[in-house]
Amino acid sequence: MSFKQKAKKKFPDWPVYDDNEIKALTNVIKSGKWWCGSPEVHQGENVWKFQKEFAKFQGAKHCIAVFNGTVAIEVPLLALGIGLEDEVIVSDYTFVASASAVVATNAVPIFCDIDPNTLVMNVNKVEDLITDRTKAIIPVHLGGNPVEMDRLMEIADKNNLKVIEDCSHAHESIYKGKYVGNWGHAGTFSFQASKVLTAGEGGAIITNDDKLSDLIYTISDCGRKKNQYGYSHYIYGTNYRMSEYQAAVLLEQMKKFPAQHKLRNKNAKYLMDKLNAIDGIHVMKPTPGTEMLGWYIYPFVFEPEKFGGITKLEFYKKLNRNGIPTDDCYPPLHGLDCFKNIDLRKGIDYSNANWGGEKSNDNNFPIVSDIYSRSIEFPHEMLLASKDKLDFIVDFIKSLK
Ligand SMILES: Cc1ncc(COP(=O)(O)O)c(C=O)c1O
């Protein structure tokens, strides 16, 4: 059978749903309780139930559900007092939201280069970026791969910095015995359509700090306080609440997650052994100390000279044309137009940032720039495929030599 014929065997679709999601949504509509209400006066029950279950799922004391993963980062930044022209160190290799949430609070993101093997924030480079304006760090567990959180927390504690873990890719990733999101002051999640746990849109914040949890709730629900009159608004806050529809779908998706997570991890290891055995292919390396990976994306880096000088675009097109779903990895943040042109928020001084104009030159971020120029990723649903499809990918990549 030719590669083209074999590729006609379809790879799994995402999201995966059945009648249970449809029933859960219909139940919300029929109940007439279309929002969650307040902590004291529940309307619908789905958001309250989801918050409890997700906290347990991720091994945390508290969960506050919000409507997407971007505001999930913004709210704890506000709750931790990050604001005007404070500097926040963020990985350079991530989706724009990890940094745009910082910009939304009028603070300034500072980009940190990555480790060439694990592809996450290089903790060795963090201390060099700390100034007297630095107030927080946002490690991003890219593709579910944990940042070295024990070392990062030592640096944060020594310098009195807050840490918000962006766990949008890292549902149930475990680093050194602890679920990610529990190492820092807060952990944030996305349930956007492509994520391993999804309701199309959605987000959550976890924390183990009672006071911080209350403050995060207050900011995410119009400045209200628990147990107080609902038209009292104590501090700045706005409406970031998750909807009953999102929570109803997420509760069903959580039931499907354990089997999917197990299969993704099993197949990720199978594929990693086979791909790494090809001279010139390097799959993202799990950070030493990782016990389980969320595997939202499956990035690999190739050495062009081992494939006859192939470019990233050619590699990518060949995979896609042959029916293998692939995607570009994230363009490093320092080179995005919004940062290069410093066209961000009115009245904010970005002149001390390590990006903007000439400072956004790739030479200033050598590792991430090199890695981006020769990395490609598979979506996580690929890891739900049968072994013969995984073997097909391996054989196809070998055939490009
Ligand atoms: C690393 C990372 N952080 C934050 C987000 C933002 O999540 P959302 O799309 O739910 O706002 C995403 C979304 O893709 C992400 O990949």
The ligand as an SDF file (V2000), in Angstrom:
LIG
                    3D

 16 16  0  0  0  0  0  0  0  0999 V2000
   -0.1430   28.4470   26.7730 C   0  0  0  0  0  0  0  0  0  0  0  0
   -1.5000   29.0640   26.6640 C   0  0  0  0  0  0  0  0  0  0  0  0
   -1.8740   29.9660   27.5780 N   0  0  0  0  0  0  0  0  0  0  0  0
   -3.0690   30.5520   27.5530 C   0  0  0  0  0  0  0  0  0  0  0  0
   -3.9830   30.2450   26.5680 C   0  0  0  0  0  0  0  0  0  0  0  0
   -5.2830   30.9920   26.5140 C   0  0  0  0  0  0  0  0  0  0  0  0
   -6.3810   30.1790   26.6260 O   0  0  0  0  0  0  0  0  0  0  0  0
   -7.7950   30.5980   25.9730 P   0  0  0  0  0  0  0  0  0  0  0  0
   -7.6740   30.3620   24.5200 O   0  0  0  0  0  0  0  0  0  0  0  0
   -8.7340   29.6570   26.6640 O   0  0  0  0  0  0  0  0  0  0  0  0
   -8.0500   31.9920   26.3160 O   0  0  0  0  0  0  0  0  0  0  0  0
   -3.6660   29.3000   25.5970 C   0  0  0  0  0  0  0  0  0  0  0  0
   -4.6400   28.9500   24.5490 C   0  0  0  0  0  0  0  0  0  0  0  0
   -4.4200   28.3380   23.5740 O   0  0  0  0  0  0  0  0  0  0  0  0
   -2.3820   28.6990   25.6380 C   0  0  0  0  0  0  0  0  0  0  0  0
   -2.0010   27.8200   24.6980 O   0  0  0  0  0  0  0  0  0  0  0  0
  1  2  1  0
  2  3  1  0
  2 15  2  0
  3  4  2  0
  4  5  1  0
  5  6  1  0
  5 12  2  0
  6  7  1  0
  7  8  1  0
  8  9  2  0
  8 10  1  0
  8 11  1  0
 12 13  1  0
 12 15  1  0
 13 14  2  0
 15 16  1  0
M  END
$$$$
